[in-house]
Each structure stands twice: as structure tokens, then as C-alpha cells.
Amino acid sequence: MGGLSKKAYELELLGKQSKAPLLLLDGGSLLFTQDNLSPNRAAQARITADGIVAAYNYMGFKAVGIATADLATGLEFLKEIRDRSKFAWLSANLVQADTRQPIFQEGIQLEVGKLKIAVLGLTEERADQFLDKNAGAVILPWQEVLPGLVKRFSNKADLIILLSSYAQADNKKIAEQVPGINIILQAGPGARNLEPELAAGSLLLQVAPRGKQQGVCDVFWHASKVWQPDPTAELLAKEANVGRTRQQIVNFDRQEKASGYLSKNPAAKQAYEFLKGQLPDQEKKLAALRKNVESMKIGPREKARYGNRFIDLEKSRPDQPEVLAIVEKTKQQANLAARPAAPGPAREQPSYAGWRACATCHQRQADNWEKSRHAGALGTLTAKGQGRNLDCIPCHVTSVLTGNEPEALSLAADLQQVGCEACHGPGKQHIIDPAKWPLTRNPGEEICRRCHRPEHDDGFEFKSKLDRLGCPAGLH
């Protein structure tokens, strides 16, 4: 949830800077990080989902598509979430099995500035396997519902946007076979940042999930409903970047004046100095680009234009206070809701020995490890009041795999940290016969990246971290 308060800040800033009205939409996969959640995870995940919806309500989103991950704790919960949402949940093909009537809204029509915009939704058929057999619901192929839906809205809308959780290849087929869709906002499997692509008259847009970037598409609509790239798109993006840098500097100055924030926070001061150092160069490049664009001969606009950009929501970005409060409250509630996988004494994992067992032969390495941040990894969560947060725990202990997160709440003490076996592999058999059961001697970057992913650690650099953490050579 950490990116929500930064997303809110950027959208608030964008609203102040933009001369045109904003329309906030999300293609889907909003609520959960996995397509299917175990019952042990569901309670905590639902609390987090409620917090996400509260944040989206505050930010003023108008519509969200329904994707597979949004059904991870069942259709009934999504219906409950819908009733607490101030925005529309859209899916034209998630229907009642008996009547074939949509369970959620098929689409909505909005007036944005002088434009009448229709927003429609589609859920990929793969989500069908995650629907409860007793839910009385089914996901129809898009071919059965979309052509008629687009036809109904095309007579009363200037612009039609489709929120689709289908893969890009399927969305291209949709664009080819269903004329009249002007924009397809994608949230399909493996979603990542993609540059805009035109397919049979539809503009395909996609931003990476998990709140690390915010996608912004500037649309200059034209009655022809035919797209051409905007020659000033790069200028718009650079103007926005310079504006954000200036605003961040102003915010840091305000915080320093009010509470001495920079003096007390070395990391924030470093970010502040970096921004101040970057600004002159950004302004110089912007001035040169503006001069170049102004020299272009751009005739009367005869087509619709667009400019697309991605805003990184890195840790140095300021937080929007109200949404930050929602995030922190939600985290605390979710942390309290976690329950161990089963009652009883601390549980040993079948293949793991624990770091003290490793130390019987590798004392020098164990001494070195005890000085590292890995040794106190679970403590960092506990200090933040998140020691029971099942979204975070697997990367702060040894041996817990995705899908078995509740086991972390009842682990043996020697596994309640990122110990030797988190990187070198389970060692119980190795202790019995090291030659027969060798471990991974030099773990590669892919091992680290299981946890040090961009959405969790956007500053991770493998070599420098390895130099700091590397174990001393030799047994003892």
C-alpha cells in the first residue's frame, strides 16, 4: 500500500497544474497481489483491500475494471467492496449463470469537460476458475457481450474507453473486431509499463501494477476520432517533470521551516539536495525543447492527439497526508488480524535447521551475519507495528514460501530472521552429510531479487550489498 499516498500526492499536484480536467481510471487487479488466496490470508487481505478502496475514494477515481486478482477472496466480498466504493466497478461479461445478466455495471457515461465519455469493463475468462462454484456466476467470452455494448454507447458518447484485464494480444483482437473503442486501458497478466500502441484505431495503454508508477495520458480529442501522436508530447512530459521537481523542493522547504524535517532526516536532506542539483539542468533542457517545438510548423489539428508518460512513485516522493493516514491505519488493522497457521508450539520446518545449527561449523560466518540487517529483519517489521503483516513477513524470516505465510507466525526462534538458509538453501540434510547434500555456496542475484524487488527496494544494487554482507571464507 506504500505507493498510494505518493500516488495521491502526484494526482493532487497534477490536478493543480493541469489546465484540462482529469479522469482517474484503473484497469483492474487493484485489491490483491495474488489470484488465489488461502483462507489464512483472506482476513488480512480483505482489510488491506478496504484500505485501498478508501484511498481511491479519497482520490476521486471514477471507475475500476474487475480483473482476476480482484476475485481472490470471492465474489461476495467484491460485491461488499462495491457497496463501499464511490467509484464504479466495471465488467460487462461477469454475469449471473442463469439469467446472463451482469453482476456489476457494464459501463458508465461521464461528462469530462465538454466531452461525453463512456467507460466499459471486461474481465478475462481465466478468472472463471477462481469463482466459487456456488457463486452462480460465469465469465462470458468478450465476443458475446462487447459488440452490442459498444454499439449502445457509441450513439451517445464522444469517446469510448475500455478497461480490460485481457492480455495485450487479445486486446488487439478486440480492437480489430469491435470498431468504435478509442482507448483500451490494459491490466492483463504480466502487466508492465508499455509505450502507447495503436491497434486498428484503438490506443492501447498500460502501466505496471503494484503502485510503483502512475501512468498519465494527455488526450486532445478531435471529432474525427482518428489518432496521431502529439508532436508536443515530450514537451508536456518534461514540463510536468520540472513542475514536480519544483513542487517537491517547495514542500521540503515548507517542512524544514515548520519542523526542521530535513535537519532530522539525513535521507530526506540528501533527496532535497539531489532535487536542487537536478533542477537547473532540467530547466535548461526544457527551455531548449520548448524553443524547438515552437519552431515547428504545426498546421490545423485534424486528428486526435495524445501524449503519454509514467511518473515514478519512488520513496523520495512526498506523501499526501490524508491518504497516508488511511494507509497507516489499514496496516495496523491488518497486522492485528493475522493469525498463526495452527495453534500450538513453535513449529520447525522439515528441511530447515536454523542459523544456530549452521553456526556449529560456521561460527565466523554466523558472527558476521549477526551484525547484518538480515539478523534483525523481522525486528524491523515489529518496530513498525507490522510484525504480523502477512504481506511482508515472508521476506523477513527464513523458510516461508508464498501461499504459506501464516506459518511465519509460529516459526521456531532460529528461523525468525533472514538466516543462512534463506540464501544458501535448507540445511537440515546438509548437517547430516555435507558432501551428499551440498548447499548453494555463492547465491546469485536472482536469490536476492526474490525479496529485493523494485516495488520493495528500488535502490537495491546487488554487488554493493553483497560486498557488505558477504560471508568470510573458510569453515571457522
Secondary structure, DSSP 8 states (H G I E B T S, - for coil): -TTHHHHHHHHHHHHHH-SS----EE-S--S-SSSS--HHHHHHHHHHHHHHHHHHHHHT--EEE--GGGGTT-HHHHHHHHHT-SSEEE-SSEEETTT--BSSBSEEEEEETTEEEEEEEE--GGGGGGS-TTS-EEE--HHHHHHHHHHHHHTT-SEEEEEE-S-HHHHHHHHHHSTT--EEEE--TT---EEEEEETTEEEEE--STTSEEEEEEEE--TT--EEE-TTHHHHHHHHHHHHHHHHHHHHHHHHHHH-HHHH-HHHHHHHHHHHHHHHHHHHHHHHHHHHHHHS------SEEEEEEEEE--TTS---HHHHHHHHHHHHHHHHH---SSSSS-B--TT---HHHHHTT-HHHHHHHHTSGGGGHHHHHHHTT-TT-TTTGGGTSSS--TT-GGGGGGB-GGGSSS-HHHHH---HHHHH-TTTS---SS--HHHHTTTS-TTT-TT--HHHHHHHH---SS--
